[in-house]
Amino acid sequence: MDFGRSFFNSSYSGNMFPGNGDSIFHGATSVMSMEETAKRRPFFSTPEELYDEEYLDEQSPEKKRRLTPEQVNLLEKSFEAENKLEPERKTQLAKYLGLQPRQVAVWFQNRRARWKNKQLERDYDQLKSSYESLLSNYDSILKENEKLKAEVKSHLANLTVF
């Protein structure tokens, strides 16, 4: 049985649940109303519970720490030397810069993503330039071809006259 067809087709009158037809889902008497369900076991009984600390952290988020220009400069130089970060190198950089190793790892990950995007932009520009050059060459070849066809046609016309 195709559940999607039966669910969305209002003319379908078959049993939507697998089994022998003795399903507990038949009829309105076996299904609780929405109000009964809410009274017995509410997900949130009051709107205030939505703001309970279990569901929402009311503490203001920690301010984002910016790296100093010196830290960024050293990270950039390190990235230029090698864009992959080995655990030992990560630990050394973190100690030297006064950062957490995770901060160094995230910086390298973000820097690789920026590098990849820039590389894609450069590749796109190069491909676009190549395409435009090829298109220009193609157009000039088409024009030359048309010119040669006209010359051949002209010579053939001259040959048939004689």
C-alpha positions in Angstrom: 0.0 0.0 0.0 1.3 3.5 -0.8 0.9 5.5 2.4 1.6 8.9 0.6 -1.2 8.2 -1.9 -3.7 7.2 0.7 -2.8 10.0 3.0 -3.2 12.7 0.4 -6.0 11.2 -1.6 -9.3 12.0 0.1 -11.1 9.3 -1.9 -9.0 6.5 -0.5 -11.0 4.6 2.2 -8.7 1.8 3.1 -6.9 1.2 6.3 -3.8 3.4 6.5 -2.2 1.3 9.2 -0.7 -2.1 8.5 -2.2 -5.1 10.2 -5.4 -7.1 10.2 -7.7 -4.1 10.6 -8.0 -4.5 14.4 -5.8 -1.5 14.9 -6.3 0.7 18.0 -6.2 3.7 15.7 -9.7 3.0 14.4 -12.4 5.5 15.5 -12.4 8.6 17.6 -12.9 6.7 20.9 -9.3 5.4 21.0 -7.7 8.8 20.3 -7.3 11.4 23.0 -8.3 14.9 22.2 -5.7 17.6 22.2 -7.0 19.1 25.4 -6.8 15.7 27.3 -3.3 15.2 26.1 -2.3 18.7 27.2 -3.9 18.2 30.7 -2.2 14.8 31.2 1.3 15.6 30.0 2.1 19.1 28.8 5.3 19.8 27.0 5.4 23.3 28.5 2.6 24.1 30.8 3.3 27.9 30.9 5.0 30.3 28.7 7.4 31.1 31.5 8.8 27.5 31.3 10.1 28.4 27.8 12.5 30.8 29.5 13.6 28.4 32.2 17.3 28.1 32.5 17.0 24.5 31.2 15.8 25.7 27.9 17.3 29.2 27.6 20.6 30.3 28.9 20.0 33.9 30.2 23.7 34.6 30.7 25.1 37.0 28.1 27.4 35.3 25.7 31.1 35.8 26.3 32.6 38.7 24.2 34.4 37.5 21.1 38.1 37.8 21.6 39.9 39.4 18.8 43.5 38.5 18.0 46.2 41.1 18.1 47.8 42.2 14.9 51.0 40.5 16.1 49.2 37.2 16.7 47.5 37.4 13.3 50.9 38.2 11.6 52.6 35.2 13.2 49.6 32.9 12.3 49.7 34.2 8.7 53.4 33.5 8.5 52.9 30.0 9.9 50.1 29.4 7.5 52.2 30.4 4.5 54.9 28.0 5.6 52.4 25.1 6.0 48.6 25.4 5.8 48.0 22.1 7.7 48.4 22.1 11.4 50.1 19.2 13.2 49.1 18.7 16.9 52.6 19.5 18.1 52.8 22.7 16.0 49.4 23.7 17.2 50.4 23.4 20.8 53.7 25.3 20.2 51.8 28.2 18.4 49.2 28.3 21.1 51.7 28.6 23.9 53.8 31.2 22.1 50.7 33.3 21.2 49.0 32.9 24.6 46.0 31.2 23.0 44.1 28.0 23.5 45.1 25.3 21.0 41.5 25.1 19.9 41.6 28.8 18.9 44.7 28.2 16.8 43.0 25.2 15.2 39.9 27.2 14.4 41.9 30.1 13.0 43.7 27.7 10.6 40.5 26.0 9.6 38.9 29.4 8.8 42.0 30.6 7.0 42.0 27.4 4.8 38.4 28.1 4.0 39.2 31.7 3.0 42.2 30.5 1.0 40.1 28.0 -0.8 37.5 30.6 -1.7 40.2 33.0 -3.0 41.7 30.1 -5.0 38.2 29.4 -6.5 37.9 33.1 -7.4 41.3 33.1 -9.1 40.5 29.9 -10.9 37.1 31.3 -12.1 38.8 34.5 -13.3 41.4 32.5 -15.2 38.8 30.2 -16.8 36.6 33.2 -17.7 39.6 34.9 -19.3 40.4 31.7 -21.2 36.8 31.3 -22.3 36.6 34.9 -23.5 39.9 34.5 -25.4 38.7 31.3 -27.0 35.3 32.8 -27.9 37.1 35.7 -29.5 39.3 33.4 -31.5 36.3 31.3 -32.5 34.4 34.3 -33.7 37.4 35.5 -35.8 37.8 32.0 -37.3 34.0 31.9 -38.2 34.4 35.3 -39.9 37.5 34.1 -41.8 35.6 30.9 -42.7 32.7 32.9 -44.1 35.2 35.1 -46.0 36.9 32.0 -47.5 33.5 30.5 -48.5 32.6 33.7 -50.3 36.0 33.6 -52.1 35.4 30.0 -53.2 31.9 30.8 -54.3 33.3 33.8 -56.3 36.0 31.6 -57.9 33.4 28.9 -58.8 31.2 31.5 -60.3 34.1 32.8 -62.4 35.0 29.3 -63.6 31.4 28.5 -64.7 31.3 31.7 -66.8 34.2 30.5 -69.0 
